[in-house]
């Protein structure tokens, strides 16, 4: 067994969600994981069950990762109007 295997930093996942303006109550409502359980993942170095971890990561992916930048109109129309 490899003791140096990488694992998810659940504390950081929850902190990142907090930086995205989600409270523990918001995270609990979005994932169905009780606030007290989220507190354990954040402050007591415990890890979630697989299903809870997947729900947390899904919320993290949709909340924390930056959205794709977009612009209005097509490149061709923009080039014609400025050229």
Protein Blocks (a to p, Z undefined) as FASTA:
>chain_A
ZZkbccddfklmmmmmmmnopafklmmmmnopafklmmmmmmnopacdfklmmmmmmmmm
mmmpccddddedjfklmmmmmZZ
